Amino acid sequence: MGTIKRKRLYYIYVLIAFMGFAPAAHGQDISVSAQLDTTEFLIGDQVGIELKVKQPINEFVGIPIFEQEINTDLEILEQSENDTTLLESGHYLIKKRLLVTVFDSGYYALPPIPFLYYTDTIRTDPIGFRVRTVPVDTSQAIKDIKMPYGAPLSFAEVFPWAGGGIALAVLILALAYIIRKLKRKEPIIKRVKPREPAHIIAYRDLDKLKAGKLWQQDKVKEYYTDLTDILRLYLWNRYTVRTLERTSEEILDSLKNIDFSDEEAFETLKDIFHVSDLVKFAKFKPLADEHEKCIEGAYKFVDRTKLIVEEKKEESEVEANEEKQGVINEVNETKVLEENSISK
């Protein structure tokens, strides 16, 4: 009896709402409507409501824009943009869809939805609908809640752990390598020595830079960049001074730390770096004689700091070979004289 009584009250409510909000007649052939996809659904189901407006092309009817809910029962999840179609009759058909849901069971009514028409309001008819709960079979025994199913591990889940393990292994091997080198008093990173002496490479690069005549072509910044790069490479090859990604001041400080004793050469290098930094970072434009002075200073710096020991060693080896060859020649001459005396 309770259910029948509730249904009667529901239909009475819908009838009263329909009578109270029946749309007014309009002489301009304008009609509005609202339609539910279904009038019976489960709690939490998502149901669509389609709003329609039919109007002449010279009229305007405003379709409402909703907030998060139509009323306290109907919650709006989505609402589309207006879709306008020109009919053959010369009318516009405008549609808008709402996606709604209800989180409580019972009988409800979609209230009349107002559409603005100039200073008037046109409303849709109310629509009754029912929201049901999930049916429960009371004849079956109560069962325990099933535990979640175990899913296989994905690559995205395994990768962070595998990557972390590999990184840890690499770190341990690197530490072991460093400790071993330190115990043996060996350099941790072996520097690959150039096939040619450092000053030979520097001289060749300076000659190439000089022949390129960059500053004469108004490429002053490129000129000083190449000049300092040549000196940086020379310092790395000659003194194993770290020069990459270091400022001029840091390079000069590194020379002081290795007890660089040639003050004149140091000041020459310092002046070149100073002019170069002004050109590259302060847009300074030196005079022509300053360009010549800097490259000649680079030649001078390389000439004063090149490894003379290697050249002396080469000269001594040449002298030793010449002396050895002279002894061989004397022995050969003696043998020839002895052979000639014997033959006589």
Backbone torsions as a table, in degrees:
resi	resn	phi	psi	omega
1	MET	NA	-36.1	-178.8
2	GLY	-61.5	-41.9	-178.7
3	THR	-66.2	-41.1	179.7
4	ILE	-63.7	-41.7	179.6
5	LYS	-62.8	-40.6	179.2
6	ARG	-63.8	-40.3	179.8
7	LYS	-63.8	-42.2	179.3
8	ARG	-61.2	-45.0	178.5
9	LEU	-61.0	-36.9	-179.4
10	TYR	-64.0	-48.3	-178.2
11	TYR	-67.4	-33.9	176.0
12	ILE	-63.5	-40.5	180.0
13	TYR	-64.2	-42.8	179.8
14	VAL	-63.9	-40.8	-179.4
15	LEU	-64.2	-43.7	178.9
16	ILE	-63.4	-43.3	179.3
17	ALA	-62.7	-39.8	179.9
18	PHE	-64.8	-39.7	-179.2
19	MET	-70.9	-35.7	-176.7
20	GLY	-76.6	-28.2	-173.8
21	PHE	-119.2	25.3	178.4
22	ALA	-60.5	135.9	-176.5
23	PRO	-66.2	142.0	179.5
24	ALA	-74.8	151.1	178.8
25	ALA	-78.1	140.3	-179.5
26	HIS	-128.1	135.8	-177.5
27	GLY	-76.8	-6.4	-176.2
28	GLN	-94.5	15.4	177.5
29	ASP	58.4	52.1	179.7
30	ILE	-113.9	133.8	178.0
31	SER	-138.1	146.1	177.4
32	VAL	-130.2	151.6	179.8
33	SER	-155.2	158.6	174.3
34	ALA	-133.8	138.4	-176.5
35	GLN	-139.2	129.9	176.2
36	LEU	-86.7	145.3	176.5
37	ASP	-63.3	-34.8	178.5
38	THR	-153.2	151.7	-179.5
39	THR	-102.3	8.6	178.0
40	GLU	-150.3	123.4	-178.5
41	PHE	-155.3	172.0	-176.8
42	LEU	-86.6	161.8	175.8
43	ILE	-58.9	131.9	177.1
44	GLY	86.9	-10.5	177.0
45	ASP	-65.6	150.3	179.2
46	GLN	-100.7	120.8	-174.4
47	VAL	-121.7	143.5	-179.3
48	GLY	-95.0	144.9	172.4
49	ILE	-121.1	125.5	179.3
50	GLU	-106.2	121.1	176.4
51	LEU	-99.3	135.9	-178.8
52	LYS	-130.3	144.4	173.9
53	VAL	-132.6	127.7	172.5
54	LYS	-114.4	122.8	-174.2
55	GLN	-147.5	153.8	173.0
56	PRO	-65.4	158.1	-174.9
57	ILE	-69.0	-19.1	-179.7
58	ASN	-97.0	10.0	178.7
59	GLU	-115.0	166.9	178.7
60	PHE	-139.1	126.5	175.8
61	VAL	-122.7	124.9	-177.1
62	GLY	-85.1	119.4	176.1
63	ILE	-82.3	132.3	-175.4
64	PRO	-67.6	150.1	172.6
65	ILE	-110.6	122.0	-172.8
66	PHE	-94.2	160.2	173.0
67	GLU	-88.1	-130.7	-176.4
68	GLN	-88.3	-11.1	-178.1
69	GLU	-155.0	153.2	175.6
70	ILE	-81.9	-44.6	171.1
71	ASN	-145.6	-166.9	-176.3
72	THR	-69.7	-14.1	-177.6
73	ASP	-98.5	-38.7	-174.6
74	LEU	-97.8	117.2	178.4
75	GLU	-101.3	128.9	-178.6
76	ILE	-87.7	126.9	178.0
77	LEU	-95.8	-41.1	-179.8
78	GLU	-146.9	156.2	170.7
79	GLN	-146.8	132.4	-174.2
80	SER	-85.1	170.9	172.2
81	GLU	-76.8	162.7	179.2
82	ASN	-69.0	135.2	178.1
83	ASP	-111.8	113.4	-173.5
84	THR	-107.0	131.8	178.5
85	THR	-128.8	136.1	176.9
86	LEU	-91.2	118.5	-179.2
87	LEU	-84.4	162.3	179.3
88	GLU	-66.0	-25.0	-179.9
89	SER	-74.2	-4.8	-179.1
90	GLY	89.4	15.4	178.3
91	HIS	-107.2	156.6	170.6
92	TYR	-94.7	134.1	171.5
93	LEU	-110.6	113.1	-176.1
94	ILE	-110.1	129.0	-178.3
95	LYS	-121.5	148.7	174.9
96	LYS	-146.1	134.2	-178.8
97	ARG	-112.1	139.0	174.7
98	LEU	-117.3	142.0	174.5
99	LEU	-111.5	117.2	-173.5
100	VAL	-124.6	167.8	175.3
101	THR	-152.1	161.1	178.2
102	VAL	-132.0	138.2	-175.7
103	PHE	-112.1	24.0	175.9
104	ASP	-148.1	142.6	-178.1
105	SER	-79.4	159.8	178.1
106	GLY	139.0	-174.5	177.7
107	TYR	-101.0	133.0	-176.3
108	TYR	-133.9	168.9	174.4
109	ALA	-134.2	129.6	171.9
110	LEU	-72.3	116.0	-174.4
111	PRO	-67.7	159.1	175.4
112	PRO	-58.1	133.1	-177.6
113	ILE	-101.4	123.7	-175.8
114	PRO	-82.4	138.0	173.7
115	PHE	-118.1	132.5	-176.8
116	LEU	-82.7	128.1	177.1
117	TYR	-130.1	95.5	-173.8
118	TYR	54.2	-119.0	178.5
119	THR	-94.3	3.9	-178.1
120	ASP	-106.0	171.5	178.0
121	THR	-131.8	128.9	175.7
122	ILE	-108.3	132.7	-176.4
123	ARG	-118.1	149.5	175.8
124	THR	-81.4	167.8	175.5
125	ASP	-76.4	145.3	174.3
126	PRO	-69.7	152.5	-178.7
127	ILE	-129.0	125.5	177.5
128	GLY	-87.5	145.4	177.0
129	PHE	-152.8	163.3	-177.4
130	ARG	-123.1	138.5	176.6
131	VAL	-114.2	120.6	-176.5
132	ARG	-103.2	156.1	171.9
133	THR	-88.8	168.7	177.2
134	VAL	-71.0	125.9	-177.9
135	PRO	-65.3	140.3	179.6
136	VAL	-113.5	127.1	178.1
137	ASP	-86.0	99.6	-177.1
138	THR	-74.6	-10.2	179.5
139	SER	-77.8	-17.3	-179.9
140	GLN	-90.1	149.9	178.5
141	ALA	-71.3	151.8	178.5
142	ILE	-71.5	131.4	-177.9
143	LYS	-112.6	155.5	177.4
144	ASP	-67.4	156.1	175.7
145	ILE	-70.3	131.9	179.7
146	LYS	-74.5	139.3	177.1
147	MET	-72.6	154.6	178.5
148	PRO	-62.9	144.7	177.1
149	TYR	-73.1	141.9	176.9
150	GLY	-79.7	125.4	179.7
151	ALA	-100.6	144.7	178.3
152	PRO	-65.2	150.1	179.5
153	LEU	-67.8	137.1	177.8
154	SER	-93.6	167.5	179.8
155	PHE	-63.2	-37.2	-179.8
156	ALA	-64.1	-30.5	178.8
157	GLU	-78.9	-34.7	-176.9
158	VAL	-80.8	-33.0	-171.8
159	PHE	-57.5	-46.6	-180.0
160	PRO	-58.2	-39.8	179.8
161	TRP	-70.4	-43.0	179.1
162	ALA	-65.3	-43.0	178.4
163	GLY	-63.3	-39.5	177.3
164	GLY	-64.7	-38.6	177.8
165	GLY	-64.6	-41.9	179.3
166	ILE	-65.3	-43.0	179.4
167	ALA	-62.6	-39.3	178.9
168	LEU	-66.0	-40.3	178.6
169	ALA	-64.0	-42.1	178.4
170	VAL	-63.8	-40.2	179.1
171	LEU	-63.8	-42.7	178.7
172	ILE	-63.3	-44.0	179.0
173	LEU	-63.7	-39.7	179.2
174	ALA	-64.9	-42.0	178.0
175	LEU	-64.1	-41.8	178.0
176	ALA	-62.1	-39.9	179.3
177	TYR	-64.6	-43.9	-179.0
178	ILE	-65.3	-44.8	179.7
179	ILE	-61.4	-40.7	179.2
180	ARG	-63.2	-43.3	179.3
181	LYS	-65.5	-38.7	179.7
182	LEU	-66.8	-39.0	178.2
183	LYS	-64.5	-37.8	179.7
184	ARG	-84.7	-1.7	-178.9
185	LYS	57.3	41.1	177.9
186	GLU	-106.5	152.5	176.8
187	PRO	-64.7	138.7	-179.0
188	ILE	-68.2	-41.1	178.3
189	ILE	-117.0	119.8	179.1
190	LYS	-81.5	124.2	178.4
191	ARG	-83.2	129.6	178.1
192	VAL	-77.2	116.2	-178.2
193	LYS	-73.9	141.1	178.7
194	PRO	-67.6	149.9	179.7
195	ARG	-66.8	-26.6	179.0
196	GLU	-111.4	155.9	175.3
197	PRO	-59.6	151.5	-175.6
198	ALA	-59.3	-40.0	-176.3
199	HIS	-71.1	-29.9	177.6
200	ILE	-64.9	-43.9	178.1
201	ILE	-62.7	-42.8	-178.8
202	ALA	-65.1	-44.0	178.6
203	TYR	-59.0	-45.1	-178.6
204	ARG	-63.4	-41.8	179.7
205	ASP	-68.3	-37.1	177.8
206	LEU	-66.9	-39.1	176.9
207	ASP	-62.4	-39.9	179.5
208	LYS	-66.1	-40.8	178.6
209	LEU	-64.8	-41.7	-179.2
210	LYS	-64.9	-38.8	-179.7
211	ALA	-72.4	-23.8	-179.0
212	GLY	-70.5	-23.3	177.3
213	LYS	51.4	53.1	-178.3
214	LEU	-69.9	-46.2	-176.6
215	TRP	-68.4	-26.1	175.3
216	GLN	-68.1	-22.3	177.6
217	GLN	-96.4	16.6	179.6
218	ASP	66.0	24.4	174.4
219	LYS	-102.2	62.7	-173.1
220	VAL	-68.5	-43.9	-178.3
221	LYS	-63.0	-43.1	178.1
222	GLU	-63.3	-36.9	-179.1
223	TYR	-61.4	-48.5	-177.6
224	TYR	-74.5	-28.9	174.5
225	THR	-63.7	-46.9	178.6
226	ASP	-65.4	-38.0	-178.9
227	LEU	-63.2	-47.2	-179.8
228	THR	-69.4	-32.5	176.6
229	ASP	-63.9	-38.0	177.7
230	ILE	-63.4	-44.3	179.9
231	LEU	-68.7	-36.3	177.3
232	ARG	-62.6	-45.7	179.0
233	LEU	-64.0	-39.3	179.0
234	TYR	-63.1	-44.7	179.6
235	LEU	-63.5	-35.9	177.7
236	TRP	-67.8	-44.9	-179.4
237	ASN	-71.7	-32.6	-174.6
238	ARG	-86.6	-43.6	-173.6
239	TYR	-118.9	1.1	-175.5
240	THR	56.2	38.3	177.3
241	VAL	-89.4	126.3	178.6
242	ARG	-66.8	121.7	-176.8
243	THR	-122.4	-18.5	-178.8
244	LEU	-69.9	135.8	178.1
245	GLU	57.5	31.6	176.1
246	ARG	-121.5	150.1	178.3
247	THR	-79.8	168.2	179.1
248	SER	-61.0	-41.7	180.0
249	GLU	-62.4	-39.9	179.7
250	GLU	-66.1	-37.6	178.1
251	ILE	-66.0	-43.8	178.9
252	LEU	-63.7	-38.8	176.7
253	ASP	-63.9	-36.1	178.2
254	SER	-65.3	-36.6	176.5
255	LEU	-64.6	-38.9	177.2
256	LYS	-63.7	-35.9	-177.5
257	ASN	-69.9	-22.6	178.2
258	ILE	-97.7	17.6	177.2
259	ASP	59.2	49.6	174.9
260	PHE	-67.4	117.9	-167.4
261	SER	-98.9	-16.1	-176.6
262	ASP	-82.7	97.2	-176.8
263	GLU	-65.6	-39.0	-179.0
264	GLU	-64.4	-44.9	178.2
265	ALA	-64.4	-37.6	179.1
266	PHE	-62.2	-45.4	179.7
267	GLU	-65.5	-35.8	177.6
268	THR	-63.3	-46.6	178.6
269	LEU	-63.1	-40.1	179.7
270	LYS	-62.0	-42.2	179.0
271	ASP	-64.0	-40.8	-180.0
272	ILE	-63.9	-46.3	179.1
273	PHE	-62.2	-37.8	-178.5
274	HIS	-64.4	-48.2	178.9
275	VAL	-63.0	-41.9	-179.5
276	SER	-62.3	-41.9	179.2
277	ASP	-65.2	-38.1	177.7
278	LEU	-63.6	-38.6	-179.7
279	VAL	-69.7	-45.0	-173.3
280	LYS	-77.5	-31.7	-172.8
281	PHE	-114.8	-19.8	-179.2
282	ALA	-117.4	7.6	178.5
283	LYS	55.5	37.2	177.9
284	PHE	-77.5	140.3	-179.7
285	LYS	-117.7	98.9	-179.9
286	PRO	-69.4	164.5	174.9
287	LEU	-78.5	168.4	-176.4
288	ALA	-60.4	-40.9	-178.3
289	ASP	-67.3	-25.1	177.3
290	GLU	-70.1	-36.2	176.5
291	HIS	-62.4	-47.3	179.7
292	GLU	-63.6	-40.2	-178.9
293	LYS	-62.5	-39.0	-178.1
294	CYS	-68.3	-44.6	-178.3
295	ILE	-72.3	-34.5	175.1
296	GLU	-67.3	-34.8	175.2
297	GLY	-64.3	-35.4	177.0
298	ALA	-65.2	-43.8	175.3
299	TYR	-58.4	-44.2	-177.6
300	LYS	-64.1	-42.3	179.9
301	PHE	-62.6	-44.8	179.5
302	VAL	-64.7	-41.4	-178.2
303	ASP	-64.3	-36.6	-177.7
304	ARG	-79.0	-23.0	-174.0
305	THR	-111.2	1.9	-177.7
306	LYS	-68.6	158.1	-177.6
307	LEU	-77.6	100.5	178.2
308	ILE	-74.0	-26.0	-177.3
309	VAL	-59.4	-40.7	-179.4
310	GLU	-64.8	-40.6	-179.9
311	GLU	-67.9	-39.3	178.2
312	LYS	-63.5	-37.6	179.7
313	LYS	-64.1	-41.9	179.0
314	GLU	-64.6	-41.6	-179.9
315	GLU	-64.4	-40.5	-179.9
316	SER	-65.5	-36.0	178.3
317	GLU	-66.7	-37.5	178.6
318	VAL	-66.7	-43.0	179.0
319	GLU	-63.4	-40.0	179.2
320	ALA	-64.6	-40.7	178.8
321	ASN	-65.4	-39.0	178.6
322	GLU	-65.9	-42.2	179.0
323	GLU	-63.5	-40.8	179.1
324	LYS	-63.9	-40.7	179.2
325	GLN	-66.5	-35.4	177.5
326	GLY	-64.9	-41.3	177.5
327	VAL	-61.7	-41.2	-179.9
328	ILE	-63.6	-40.8	-179.8
329	ASN	-64.6	-40.0	178.5
330	GLU	-64.2	-41.1	179.1
331	VAL	-63.5	-42.4	179.8
332	ASN	-63.3	-41.1	179.4
333	GLU	-64.3	-40.1	179.1
334	THR	-62.0	-42.4	179.3
335	LYS	-62.1	-39.3	-179.7
336	VAL	-65.0	-42.5	179.9
337	LEU	-63.2	-42.1	178.9
338	GLU	-62.8	-40.8	179.3
339	GLU	-64.0	-38.2	-179.1
340	ASN	-68.9	-38.9	179.7
341	SER	-67.0	-37.1	-179.6
342	ILE	-67.4	-40.6	-178.7
343	SER	-66.5	-31.1	177.9
344	LYS	-71.8	NA	NA
